Amino acid sequence: MRRMCCRSGDLNREWNKRISSQRMLTDHTHGDIVHQTYALPWPLKTRELLMKCSNTISRPYMTSRCQSVQSDMVPVSADATRMEILASVSRRQHLGTRQPVYHPHQFAH
């Protein structure tokens, strides 16, 4: 089963307090993509990500994979620094409790 991850801005803010906005978009080239902005303290510029993510579920694991994309829908702006994720893989394991075990692996430049 494959689905877009990161759909819930509220859930994303639970583990990353710097997310200031999140928009889900549908791009003609990439399909479902997400645009996130991160508020950083002065004098740092706002950071932003534009990425495509997918989930693969194989019980008891859910694996999320994300990578940066470019889209005319969200052009690079001088108001923010665009981060680029080369590859991001996280694996969650449900242990029968309310909290899953989370194993993130990210590669960015």
C-alpha positions in Angstrom: 0.0 0.0 0.0 1.4 3.4 -1.0 0.2 6.8 0.2 1.5 10.3 0.6 3.1 10.8 4.0 3.2 14.1 5.8 -0.5 15.0 5.1 -1.2 16.2 8.6 0.5 19.5 9.4 -0.7 19.2 13.0 0.9 15.8 13.4 4.2 17.1 11.8 4.2 20.0 14.3 4.1 17.5 17.2 7.6 16.4 16.4 9.0 19.5 14.7 8.0 22.8 16.3 9.7 24.9 13.7 7.2 24.0 10.9 5.3 27.2 10.3 3.2 26.1 7.3 2.5 23.1 5.2 0.6 22.9 1.9 -0.4 19.8 0.0 -0.3 20.3 -3.8 -0.9 18.2 -6.9 1.8 18.8 -9.6 1.3 17.6 -13.2 4.8 16.0 -13.1 5.2 14.6 -9.6 1.6 14.1 -8.4 1.0 14.8 -4.7 3.8 17.0 -3.2 4.1 18.9 0.0 5.5 22.4 0.6 6.7 23.1 4.2 8.2 26.3 5.6 10.3 26.4 8.8 10.5 29.6 10.9 14.0 30.1 12.3 15.2 32.7 14.8 16.7 36.0 13.5 19.1 36.4 11.8 18.5 33.2 9.9 16.2 33.1 6.9 13.0 31.0 6.7 13.8 27.5 5.4 11.5 25.6 3.0 11.1 22.2 1.6 9.3 21.0 -1.5 9.1 17.2 -1.6 7.4 14.1 -2.7 6.8 11.4 -0.1 5.3 7.9 -0.2 4.6 5.3 2.5 4.9 1.5 2.2 3.1 -0.5 4.8 4.3 -4.1 5.6 3.0 -5.0 9.0 4.2 -4.2 11.6 6.3 -1.6 9.7 5.5 1.6 7.8 8.4 3.0 5.8 8.3 6.6 4.5 10.5 7.8 1.7 10.9 11.4 0.7 13.0 13.4 -1.8 13.0 17.0 -3.0 11.3 18.0 -6.2 11.1 21.1 -8.3 7.8 22.5 -9.5 6.6 25.7 -11.2 3.8 25.7 -8.6 6.3 26.7 -5.9 9.2 28.6 -7.5 12.3 29.3 -5.4 11.9 32.6 -3.6 14.4 35.1 -2.3 12.4 35.2 0.9 13.5 31.7 2.0 16.3 29.3 1.7 15.2 26.1 -0.2 16.5 22.9 1.5 17.1 19.9 -0.7 16.6 16.3 0.5 18.6 13.8 -1.5 16.9 10.9 0.3 14.9 10.5 3.5 13.8 7.1 4.8 12.0 6.6 8.1 10.7 3.3 9.4 8.0 3.1 12.1 7.3 -0.1 14.0 4.0 -0.6 15.8 4.6 -2.6 19.0 1.0 -2.9 20.1 1.3 0.3 22.2 0.0 3.8 21.4 3.4 5.1 20.4 5.3 3.6 17.4 9.1 3.2 17.4 10.6 5.7 14.9 13.8 5.1 13.0 14.6 8.2 10.8 17.4 8.3 8.2 17.9 11.5 6.3 20.5 12.6 3.7 20.4 16.3 2.8 22.6 18.9 1.3 
